[in-house]
Amino acid sequence: MTLTTTLVLQAIARGHRYGFEIVEVTGHPTGTVYPALRRLEHEGYLHSRWEGERRAFNEARPQRRYYEITAAGTRALGDAIERLQLLRAIRVPRPAK
């Protein structure tokens, strides 16, 4: 799992549910986040649903697709965070200047 997909999963796990909100909290562009969302859903880490047309119409905006993390996604996120923490713990000497 890449750092980007980890950040996307983490955003959803923290309650950010639709695309533009996820874009905002991750700091990644839509061209990065939306393909990651599709891959994560295809792999079974997320599932999604479209909100009702009426709600979007009443709020004068396009419909949103809401994402929710699955049990498999929660496990994958935990594993990814654990790997990142291990990488962070590794001290790599910097080259001398």
Helices and strands as residue ranges (DSSP letters): H 3-13, H 19-26, H 30-42, E 46-50, H 53-58, E 65-69, H 71-89
